[in-house]
Amino acid sequence: MVHVLSSRVLIRPGDPERSRAFYGEALGLAVYREFGTGPERGTVYFLGGGFLEVAGRAEPPVKPGLQLWLQVADVHAAHEELSARGVTVLREPLTEPWGLVEMWIADPDGTRICVVEVPQEHPIRYRPGI
């Protein structure tokens, strides 16, 4: 097996400045590091237990092939905060049949982002032996 030391999700946006404004300002993700110069420089954000790198430029139209799953402590508070920052909410928070409370948003290139709350009583919180 390969010994993985670190990992991150890479996004090549159509408009890097617009995407940095979305992830850094609208979502409020903290910057881990930046590299390069100019509008196509790379920015790596903390993303819970991993990283999200926004770097380079895709040829428009960008066709997102991935979705992000961001767990938060309170999805209703996140909904209020993101709405106040002008983030377009594709679907307001809703308790799914599997018990998670999910809200859907999208980045400027259409990458769908699930903002999810795991309720206290949900089985995903159960860790045997801990």
Stockholm file with secondary structure:
# STOCKHOLM 1.0

chainA/1-130         MVHVLSSRVLIRPGDPERSRAFYGEALGLAVYREFGTGPERGTVYFLGGGFLEVAGRAEPPVKPGLQLWLQVADVHAAHEELSARGVTVLREPLTEPWGLVEMWIADPDGTRICVVEVPQEHPIRYRPGI
#=GR chainA/1-130 SS CCCCCCCCEEECCSSHHHHHIIIIIISCCCEEEEESCSTTCEEEEEETTEEEEECSCCCSSCCCCCEEEEECSCHHHHHHHHHHTTCCEEEEEEECTTSCEEEEEECTTCCEEEEEECCTTCGGGCCTTC
#=GC SS_cons         CCCCCCCCEEECCSSHHHHHIIIIIISCCCEEEEESCSTTCEEEEEETTEEEEECSCCCSSCCCCCEEEEECSCHHHHHHHHHHTTCCEEEEEEECTTSCEEEEEECTTCCEEEEEECCTTCGGGCCTTC
//
